[in-house]
């Protein structure tokens, strides 16, 4: 009688490998999901940072041309009002949205809206002795983290009221 050797796997070998394959597949899927979540979160942060830069640039430009500035806190957010010879410019921040409204004497009211996904905006005025003062724009970004405490970042930018071209 000749014996021949069969090629392949026994059913018990296959059944022993199935849990290992399932574990590797589950681990790979979990890592891919977390990676995609972090990538989406980073894209939202980068988008918010670009919006913050644009907003700060615009506020600084308006504050430099203003003669007076006032901040009013409300339940829904803060409002910055800038008065100049050209008219009144108002920045209203409520939640993650900032609305700029410009009202000049000889033109119609113009509005521009910035929307932030992860940041909140606030305004403050710091008065100095004889100087006109500083307008502070503050951003608070709260990033949720999977485990542990939330990550909170703060950014502040200032501009001198009525200084013309320099701050």
Secondary structure, DSSP 8 states (H G I E B T S, - for coil): -------S--HHHHHHHHHHHHHHHHHHHHHHHHHHHHHHHHHHHHHHHHHHHHHHHHHHHHHHH-SEEEEEE-SSEEEEEEEETTEEEEEEEETTEEEEEEEESSS--EEEEEE-SSEEEEEEEE--SSS--EEEEEEEEEE--SSSS-EEEEEEEEEETT-TT--
